[in-house]
Amino acid sequence: MEQRRLARAQAFTDLVAGAIAGVASLACYGVLWWLLADGGLPLAVGGTAVIAIRTSTAQLTSLVQQVNRLYEELLFLTDTEDAIKVAGENAIPSSGTPLPSPVREVRAEAVSFTYPGARSPSLRNVSVRVPRGKVTALVGANGSGKTTLTKVLAGLLLPTEGTVWWEGESGERVEVREADRAQVFAAVGLLAQDFPRWEMTAAANVAIGIGDRPRDMDRVRKAARDADVLDLIEGLPHGWDSIVFKGYERGVQLSGGQWQKLGTARSRYRQAPFLLVDEPTSALDPHAEIAAFQGLWSLAQEGHAVVLVTHRLAATMNADHIYVLDQGRVVEDGTHDQLMAREGGLYQGMFTAQAAQYGLAPTAGTLPGPRNVQPSEHESAS
């Protein structure tokens, strides 16, 4: 909208400038022709007058353009003032109710969310549970609301309707709007598809996962080892002091898959009890992908809550609970076996379609089954 407004202003002022310059030039040339034809003006003086008219026209056009630029700058100034006002109204509170310690699960109840300016909500009456020690998978087609839901669970977006609860071991709970947001953000690790790739050293790219604490290189190396990127970084000419961006002294170029491992190391270094990962293996080769998913299962076994967003449905087989989203709604949920048992279900259709790409029959036992786990808290509560 802002670009259209500026474009209209530019077109209008250009039209005005052209009209003014055209009328002024036409009037001056008319008077000059009359004086020359009447003999009241020498030819040499007329030539000088033509040069003066052309110069004046150019100056007039430049003046109108400068006025237009001033108008544009005033629009930007107005937008800046509006942005400051909106930022003040929506600033993250610096205090709030402390979270329960320890937090047992995050629960979203009847959550809906609509992006500003959007005609329809991205989430509609969604209810999910994310317990610690479990892997919770979110699956669905592109645009079904998976990424938006992860941001709502992380506290980055506040729901338009509904509530997000942080629940403790003894049942006490705090709603995200009332919670100490600093504690919420400290408890969450988010590995998005478009995570930042900082033009800094490899060590800084991992340690920035907890940027407000002194760097612990032992933990940095452990996180890198768990993400299968330690040997790569320490094999660089300058090791951890290598700048992982081409164009600098000591700069190196990393591939997409190597960056994804470095991003995973950053999330592991954070050691947040709740980890939300969105397509964490999209740039990895098959062996690295398997290792990455095994790393996520190990985090769940250590007591972390893992929310996995992925289109690799072979990985969701091992999830403790699966939520299937479609057009912003949860249309199915359960374990892999439960969802596959629903004839004509959305999950069964997606899984069967993926299995068919490899010539496999998902009902014939050719695919690996889910891990042998105890019934999840989702099942026991249903």
KEMAR-305006 format. One line per 2 residues: number of its first residue (from 0); their letters; for each residue x, y, z of C-alpha. Coordinates in steps of 0.001 Angstrom, whole numbers. Last residue first. Example, Ala and Ser with C-alpha at 12.3 -4.5 7.8 and 13.67 -1.06 7.14 Angstrom:
<sites>
1> sa> 13670,-1060,7140 ~ 12300,-4500,7800
</sites>
This chain:
<sites>
381> sa> -8242,-38977,25578 ~ -5953,-38082,28468
379> se> -3993,-41344,28335 ~ -3578,-40971,24599
377> he> -2156,-37430,24778 ~ 61,-38418,27692
375> sp> 1742,-40847,25369 ~ 1331,-44598,25501
373> qv> 4761,-46159,26265 ~ 7216,-46244,23434
371> nr> 8421,-48828,20933 ~ 9479,-46561,18119
369> pg> 7125,-46343,15176 ~ 7398,-48872,12359
367> pl> 9976,-49019,9634 ~ 8470,-49228,6139
365> tg> 8084,-52511,4309 ~ 5343,-53717,6638
363> at> 2863,-54351,3858 ~ 450,-51594,4822
361> pa> 2767,-48816,3718 ~ 3241,-50390,282
359> lg> 6531,-49178,-1115 ~ 7383,-48185,-4689
357> yq> 9493,-45264,-3490 ~ 7085,-42594,-4708
355> aa> 4241,-44811,-3480 ~ 5361,-44258,115
353> qa> 4852,-40528,-294 ~ 1324,-40967,-1639
351> tf> 467,-43469,1101 ~ 1631,-41014,3768
349> mg> -397,-38160,2325 ~ -3553,-40267,1972
347> qy> -3214,-41786,5442 ~ -2746,-38330,6914
345> lg> -5868,-36978,5203 ~ -8026,-39916,6265
343> ge> -9779,-42079,3685 ~ -9703,-45119,5951
341> ra> -8525,-44174,9414 ~ -6118,-46936,10498
339> ml> -3136,-44904,9286 ~ -4038,-42182,11792
337> qd> -4100,-44602,14722 ~ -866,-46278,13680
335> ht> 937,-42947,13317 ~ -280,-41743,16704
333> gd> -3215,-39391,17074 ~ -4633,-36245,15550
331> ev> -6910,-35315,12687 ~ -8581,-32170,11288
329> vr> -6655,-29584,13256 ~ -7686,-26374,11507
327> gq> -5779,-23648,9678 ~ -6650,-24769,6169
325> dl> -5727,-28381,6949 ~ -3646,-29415,9930
323> vy> -2755,-32959,10990 ~ -1537,-33261,14575
321> ih> 745,-36202,15331 ~ 1639,-37671,18716
319> da> 4595,-39697,19983 ~ 6491,-39165,16748
317> nm> 8301,-42142,15212 ~ 6073,-42400,12162
315> ta> 6580,-38647,11766 ~ 9981,-39332,10250
313> al> 8567,-41356,7330 ~ 6195,-38412,6887
311> rh> 8993,-36204,5634 ~ 6862,-33058,5122
309> tv> 8111,-31671,8403 ~ 7189,-29613,11424
307> lv> 8536,-31223,14595 ~ 7701,-29943,18064
305> va> 10194,-31390,20550 ~ 9675,-31194,24299
303> hg> 12957,-31868,26067 ~ 13274,-34549,28736
301> eq> 16492,-36330,27709 ~ 14440,-38864,25723
299> al> 13002,-35966,23736 ~ 16516,-34761,22924
297> sw> 17451,-38270,21796 ~ 14475,-38324,19415
295> lg> 15674,-35040,17895 ~ 19175,-36428,17413
293> qf> 17740,-39470,15657 ~ 16007,-37051,13296
291> aa> 19302,-35365,12494 ~ 21115,-38680,11975
289> ie> 18463,-39815,9492 ~ 18755,-36519,7619
287> ah> 22540,-36733,7547 ~ 22281,-40167,5895
285> pd> 19650,-38977,3406 ~ 21473,-35743,2391
283> la> 20473,-32567,4182 ~ 18912,-29400,2737
281> st> 15306,-29899,3943 ~ 16430,-31514,7211
279> pe> 15109,-29167,9926 ~ 11725,-28557,8237
277> dv> 10452,-26353,11097 ~ 11919,-27196,14495
275> ll> 10375,-26166,17802 ~ 12422,-27015,20894
273> fp> 10979,-26671,24392 ~ 13375,-27290,27307
271> aq> 15889,-24856,25793 ~ 19473,-26105,25556
269> ry> 20599,-22998,23607 ~ 23649,-24891,22343
267> rs> 21293,-27385,20709 ~ 19568,-24612,18745
265> ra> 22904,-23213,17545 ~ 24093,-26707,16620
263> tg> 20946,-27130,14519 ~ 21738,-23875,12738
261> lk> 25246,-25153,12015 ~ 23734,-28361,10640
259> qw> 21467,-26311,8378 ~ 24440,-24234,7265
257> qg> 26255,-27395,6264 ~ 23210,-28534,4284
255> gs> 22964,-25229,2440 ~ 26654,-25283,1569
253> lq> 29227,-23252,3456 ~ 31548,-20663,1900
251> vg> 34650,-19642,3824 ~ 35964,-16273,5035
249> re> 39323,-15947,6792 ~ 39546,-12459,5241
247> yg> 36019,-11684,4185 ~ 34182,-12226,896
245> kf> 32576,-15593,1573 ~ 30698,-16113,4788
243> vi> 31401,-18577,7574 ~ 34109,-16425,9139
241> sd> 36698,-18915,10360 ~ 37626,-18446,14026
239> wg> 36203,-21875,14899 ~ 38790,-23537,12694
237> hp> 41034,-21126,10789 ~ 41802,-23357,7799
235> lg> 38520,-25296,8265 ~ 38806,-28839,9625
233> ei> 37531,-27779,13053 ~ 34325,-26606,11423
231> ld> 33727,-29763,9359 ~ 34689,-32136,12162
229> lv> 32244,-30462,14540 ~ 29260,-30392,12141
227> da> 27410,-33557,13163 ~ 24724,-31669,15117
225> dr> 25650,-33464,18342 ~ 29311,-32641,17678
223> aa> 28459,-28993,17066 ~ 26513,-28800,20322
221> kr> 29426,-30429,22157 ~ 31895,-28031,20554
219> vr> 29834,-24995,21588 ~ 29389,-26432,25082
217> dm> 33150,-26703,25500 ~ 33512,-23268,23919
215> dr> 31364,-21614,26587 ~ 30588,-18089,25382
213> pr> 29483,-15702,28096 ~ 25689,-15329,28244
211> dg> 23323,-12853,26565 ~ 23751,-14332,23082
209> ig> 22363,-17738,23947 ~ 21950,-19188,20441
207> ia> 24579,-16601,19483 ~ 27065,-19254,20614
205> vn> 26650,-21249,17397 ~ 27097,-18440,14877
203> aa> 29753,-16870,17119 ~ 31878,-20020,16989
201> at> 31577,-20223,13205 ~ 32758,-16640,12915
199> me> 30454,-13869,11775 ~ 28345,-12962,8766
197> wr> 25247,-14307,10505 ~ 23039,-16794,8725
195> pf> 19628,-16113,10257 ~ 17104,-19020,10300
193> dq> 14907,-19283,7211 ~ 13536,-22794,7729
191> al> 13014,-22118,11422 ~ 14894,-23582,14376
189> lg> 13187,-22211,17487 ~ 14400,-22852,21024
187> va> 11981,-21965,23793 ~ 12452,-21684,27566
185> af> 14385,-18402,27397 ~ 11647,-16897,25229
183> vq> 8998,-17768,27801 ~ 11164,-16523,30682
181> ar> 11652,-13181,28935 ~ 7926,-13119,28241
179> da> 7073,-13150,31930 ~ 3620,-14628,31573
177> er> 321,-12730,31463 ~ -272,-13023,27716
175> ve> 1175,-16558,27743 ~ -1357,-17851,30267
173> vr> 215,-19334,33403 ~ -490,-22771,34832
171> eg> -419,-24704,38094 ~ -1120,-28400,37584
169> se> 1468,-29858,39982 ~ 4133,-30398,37328
167> ge> 3698,-26974,35748 ~ 1570,-25763,32856
165> ww> 2296,-23030,30326 ~ -1065,-22156,28789
163> vt> -1876,-20705,25374 ~ -5361,-19214,25138
161> ge> -8084,-18621,22563 ~ -8616,-15784,20114
159> tp> -6230,-13488,18245 ~ -3383,-15621,19524
157> ll> -163,-13877,20531 ~ 2687,-14404,18108
155> lg> 6320,-14945,19157 ~ 5127,-16854,22218
153> al> 6754,-20077,21086 ~ 3395,-21870,20819
151> vk> 2094,-19050,18619 ~ 5219,-19230,16460
149> tl> 4804,-23006,16095 ~ 1157,-22516,15106
147> tt> 2087,-20024,12395 ~ 4573,-22534,10960
145> kg> 1920,-25269,10768 ~ -914,-23113,9424
143> sg> -2169,-25164,6441 ~ -306,-22994,3958
141> na> 1712,-25852,2525 ~ -59,-29135,3158
139> gv> -194,-30785,6543 ~ 1927,-32126,9367
137> la> 2673,-31050,12921 ~ 4622,-33607,14945
135> tv> 4891,-33820,18740 ~ 7991,-35607,20028
133> kg> 7735,-36318,23754 ~ 9833,-35778,26885
131> rp> 8058,-32553,27664 ~ 4412,-32289,26699
129> vr> 3137,-30229,23734 ~ -657,-30232,23676
127> vs> -2819,-28944,20831 ~ -6119,-27078,20351
125> vn> -6786,-25071,17194 ~ -9989,-23009,16825
123> rl> -9019,-21588,13418 ~ -5443,-20698,12522
121> sp> -4370,-18629,9516 ~ -7439,-16430,9851
119> sr> -9103,-14879,6778 ~ -8925,-11463,5134
117> ag> -5354,-10698,6170 ~ -4427,-7090,6973
115> py> -2787,-7986,10261 ~ -2289,-11777,10472
113> tf> -5223,-13694,11917 ~ -4817,-16219,14717
111> sv> -7208,-18672,16335 ~ -6521,-20806,19391
109> ae> -9199,-23049,20878 ~ -6836,-24198,23661
107> ar> -3063,-24297,23220 ~ -1180,-26309,25875
105> ve> 2504,-26100,26723 ~ 3759,-28909,28948
103> rv> 5472,-29859,32200 ~ 7115,-26545,33067
101> ps> 9556,-26873,35963 ~ 9155,-24452,37522
99> pl> 5919,-22672,36721 ~ 6422,-19510,34667
97> pt> 6794,-16194,36438 ~ 3880,-13755,36007
95> gs> 4910,-10657,34126 ~ 7687,-8158,33548
93> sp> 9368,-6332,30666 ~ 6171,-6453,28633
91> ia> 6725,-6909,24889 ~ 5819,-3670,23145
89> ne> 2540,-3687,21237 ~ 1298,-152,22001
87> ga> 4816,1269,21915 ~ 5563,-456,18628
85> vk> 2318,921,17166 ~ 3308,4475,18158
83> ia> 6855,4090,16870 ~ 5510,2698,13584
81> de> 3080,5636,13242 ~ 5922,8118,13786
79> td> 8025,6297,11209 ~ 5125,6284,8748
77> tl> 4721,10050,9148 ~ 8438,10553,8571
75> fl> 8305,8333,5489 ~ 5408,10410,4125
73> le> 7346,13614,4881 ~ 10286,12194,2945
71> ey> 8011,11566,-38 ~ 6701,15137,66
69> lr> 10249,16499,163 ~ 11100,14340,-2830
67> nv> 8112,15808,-4690 ~ 9176,19366,-3828
65> qq> 12617,18520,-5203 ~ 10993,17239,-8387
63> vl> 9005,20475,-8755 ~ 12197,22512,-8379
61> st> 14055,20351,-10906 ~ 11279,20903,-13459
59> lq> 11478,24660,-12889 ~ 15251,24614,-13279
57> at> 14961,22699,-16548 ~ 12359,25146,-17821
55> st> 14531,28093,-16800 ~ 17493,26694,-18722
53> ri> 15378,26116,-21847 ~ 13920,29613,-21609
51> ai> 17354,31210,-21155 ~ 18721,29353,-24165
49> va> 15759,30545,-26255 ~ 16244,34108,-24977
47> tg> 19859,34077,-26146 ~ 18683,33086,-29589
45> gv> 16095,35899,-29541 ~ 18779,38422,-28537
43> al> 20776,37368,-31570 ~ 17674,37699,-33786
41> pl> 16994,41290,-32687 ~ 13622,41920,-30991
39> gg> 10895,44387,-32028 ~ 10766,43107,-35540
37> da> 7130,42097,-35230 ~ 7982,38517,-36166
35> ll> 10758,38378,-33564 ~ 8524,39826,-30839
33> ww> 5657,37469,-31706 ~ 7958,34442,-31770
31> lv> 9358,35352,-28340 ~ 5872,35800,-26879
29> gy> 4833,32384,-28169 ~ 8084,30760,-27010
27> ca> 7532,32106,-23519 ~ 3902,30947,-23372
25> ls> 4741,27472,-24686 ~ 7626,27098,-22246
23> av> 5464,28083,-19280 ~ 2642,25759,-20355
21> ga> 5029,22819,-20870 ~ 6976,23365,-17656
19> ia> 3795,23585,-15636 ~ 2292,20527,-17310
17> ga> 5462,18455,-17022 ~ 5911,19319,-13373
15> vl> 2262,18577,-12632 ~ 2469,15215,-14392
13> dt> 5690,14346,-12583 ~ 4022,15398,-9322
11> fa> 1066,13112,-9966 ~ 3148,10129,-11056
9> qa> 5413,10415,-8000 ~ 2457,10743,-5637
7> ra> 763,7729,-7222 ~ 3965,5700,-6939
5> lr> 4397,6754,-3318 ~ 866,5626,-2483
3> rq> 1333,2364,-4352 ~ 4548,1686,-2467
1> em> 2826,2362,865 ~ 0,0,0
</sites>
